[in-house]
C-alpha cells in the first residue's frame, strides 16, 4: 500500500462518517418538520386551557322572545322559564340576552316556533374571575345563569326545536 491508497482509504472513512452524520441530522430535521405543528398545537391548547375555562351547557324551558343584530354580532333574547332553577340559582330577572355563535344560527331562528332548549358555550378568563367562583362553575355550570355580569362570556351555539305541537 502506498501513500495514495492510504489517503483514499482515509477520505472514504471520513466521507462515510459524514454521510452517517448527515443522515442523522436529516432524520432529526424531518422529524422536527413533521411533529412541530402538532407540538405547537398541543402547547397552544395547554396554554389556552391554563388561561380559560370553557363550559358547554344545555338547558330547557325557554321562550325565545327576539333576535337582533348590533354591527357584526347577532343576539338572542329569551326568557328562562324553569321555576325550579330560578329558585335554586336565585335568578331575579329571567330575561336573558346572549350572543349567537354565528349568522347561520341567527338565520335559522323562527320566532313563531317553540324551542325546547338551547346550548350555550361559556369561555371564562381565569385571570379575571376568582378561583373559588371558577370551581363553582366547574361543579355546577348552570350557576353561570345566576349572575348577569357573566353574560358577556356566554354565546348560544345551538337551539333545539320542540317536537310537541
ABEGO torsion letter per residue (X at the ends): XBAAAAAAAAAAAAAAAAAAAAAAAAAAAAAAAAAAAAAAAAAAAAAAAAABBBBBBBBBGBBBABBBBBEABBBBBBBBABAAAAAAAGBABABBBBBBABAAAAAABBAABBBAEBBBBBBBBAAABBAAAAAAAAABAAAAAABAAAAAABBBABBBBBABX
